[in-house]
Amino acid sequence: MDIVDYRHPDNYDTQQMVGAVAGMDLALATGRGETLLTDWPDIESPLVPEQQAFQLGERENRNPDFAWPDINQTAISQIDVFTANTIGEKEILYKIKQMLAVQPAWRFWIHLDVDVLDQTIMPAVDSPGSPGIDPSWLKNIGAQLLNNPLCCGMTVSVFDPDLDPGGCYAELIIEILEAMFLSRN
C-alpha cells in the first residue's frame, strides 16, 4: 500500500547508475529498479507483488509528459488525486478494501508521502503540488487501514523540516497521525 510515489523525476535516469532512490519506494518494492536494490539474497522477489500494491494520490499521471508511464502497465491498483477528489473518501476506502479482500490473509504496510496533501496545505515537502487529498479524508483512510489487524506498520516520508522553520507543517503531520492512531480500537 503506497500513498503516493512510484518514481521521482529528479533522481532517476535509466541511462545512469542510481545515485538516489527517494521517491522510488513503490517501484523498488515491486521489483523495478537496480538489481542491487530489488533482489535480496534468500528473499523472494519482488518484496511486494504488484497486485498487492495500491497507490493513492498520483497527480502527474494525466500529464502527456508523465515521466513514468510504465506504472500504468502494471497490476498496481491506482486512484490518482483527480479520481480521488471526484469519487470521495467512502469510495476510496471501498476500493482499497476490495483490493485487500482479494487475499484476506495478506498483511500490508502503509507508506505515506505527505506530499499527497495539496501544496497550499503542505508545502514543506520535496515535491509539492496541487491538487491534493483532503486532510480529513487522509485521517479517516489512515485510521481505518491502521485499524485493520493485517496492517503491520506505516512509514511517513518526504517532509522537509528545512521548509518549515516555524514548525506549523510538522504540527499538521502530527495532528493527522494523532487522528489516525487515536481512532484505532
N, C-alpha and C positions, 0 to 999 in steps of 0.2 A: 504494500500500500504506500503510495507516494503522493504527497500533496506538493508537488509541482515539478521539479526539474527532470529533464531527460539528458540534455547536454547543454552546456553553456557556450554560447558562440564566441566568447573571448578567450577560450582556453583549449580549443580542440581543432587541430588541423590534421586531417587524415594523411597528409604528406610528411608530417613531422613526428618525432618521438614525443611521447606525452611529457609535458612539463608541469601540468596541473590537472587535477580531476574534479575540482569543485564544480558543482552543478551537473555532474555526471553520475550521481548516485544510482538512479534508476537504470541507466544504461549499463553500468558495471554490474549491478546486482542481477540483471537479466542476461549477462554474458556478452555484452557489447563493449569493446574497448581492447586495450592492450592485454595480451595473454597473461602477462605478469600480474595483472590486477583482476583477471576474471577466472583463471584456472588455478586452483589451490590444491596442493598435494593432499591426497586422501579425502577430498571433499568433492561430492558430486557437483558438477557444473551444469547449468548456472546455479548460483545460490538461490535464485527465485525464478521458477519457470514463468515465462511472460503471461500465461493465462492466470497466474496468481497475483499479478500486479494490477494496480488501479492508480491512475493518475488523475488528479483533480486540479483544475485551475490554470492550465497552459493558456497563455494569451497570445502567442505568436504563430500558432499553427495555421491560422487562416491567412496569414501574410504570404503572398506569392513568392517572396524571397525567404521563406522559412528555412533556416539553416539545417534543420534536422528532420526532414520529411519521412525518413525511414521509420520513425516510431509509428507512423500511420499504417505501415505494412506489417505490424506485429499483432500479437494476440493480447496486448496490454489494453485493458479496459480504460477508456478515457472519457472524461467530461471536461471540455475546455471551459474557460471562465464565461464565455458568451452563452453557451448552452446552460451552464450552471445558473447564471443570472436570469435565464428565461424560464427554466423548469422549477427553480426554487429548492429550498432546503429539504423538504419532505421527499421530493423525487430523487434528489441526490442520494439521500440516505437509503431510499428504496433500491436504487441501482447498486449501491455498494453492498447492501445486504443480499441482493440477488447474487452477486458475484461470490460472496462468502458462502452462500448456501449451496453452491455447486459442489463444494467439497467441505462438508461440515467439520471435518477434522483438521483442516488447515489452520495452523497458527499464523498470526500475522503481526507485522511490525508497522508502526506509523512513522513516516518520515515527513516532518512538517517544515517546509521552507516558508518563512514568514513573509516572503515577497509575494505570496499568493494573495495577500491583502493589497488593496489599492494603494498606490503611491501617495495619495493625499492623506491616507491613514497611517501608512508605514513606509516612510521614505528612507529609513536607516537600514537599507539592505543593499546587497551587491547588484541586484537587477530590478530596480523599481519600475513599476508600470501600471497602466490603467487599461481596462477596469480590473477590479479585484473581487474576491469573495467577501461577503458581508461578515464582519467580525462576530456578530451574534450567531450566524449560521456556523461559522468555524468552531465556536464554543460548543454548540449543540452537537454537531457532527463528531467532533473530537470526543466529547463526553460519552456519546453513545458507543463509539468504537472502543474507547478505553473501558467501558463497562462490559464489553464482550469478554468472557473468560478466555477466549482464544487469542486475545491481544497480549503479546508478550513484551511490549515496550514501545517507546516512542523517542525519536530524536527531534530536536528543533535546531534549525540552522539558518544561515545566511544573514543573520542580524549583524550589523556593523556598528559597534559602540562608538567608533570614531565619528560617525554621522549623527550621534545622539548625545552631544555634550551635556545636555540638561537632564538626561535620563528619562524623559517622558515616553519615548517609544519602548524602552525596556520595561517601563511600568505597564504599558499596554500589553506587551507579551506576557508579563507576569499575571495580569488580570485575565487574559484569555486562558492561560494554563491553569490558573486557580479555578476558574469556572469549569473547565473540563474535568479536573480532578475532584473538585468538591461535589460534582454531580454523580460521581461513582457510588455504587451501592456499598 
